[in-house]
């Protein structure tokens, strides 16, 4: 099979993956935020803070994936 055709197909598949990763990361962030809020101001407050820090990093990663999608 022609390499160009494979590349075109791979590019289309990759575009779908990028959109999926962006959306799926957002779904995870929402779930993490929900639990971080539940744990906030409890005996597990330190866990809540770590989850909120992780959310910040995930949002930064999600932004980078969005930037990659725009460049692609």
Buried (B, 14 or more C-beta within 10 A) or exposed (E): EEEEEEEEEEEEEEEEEBEEBBEEBEEEBEEBEEEBEEBBEEEBEEBBEEBBEBBEEBEEEBEEBBEEBEEE
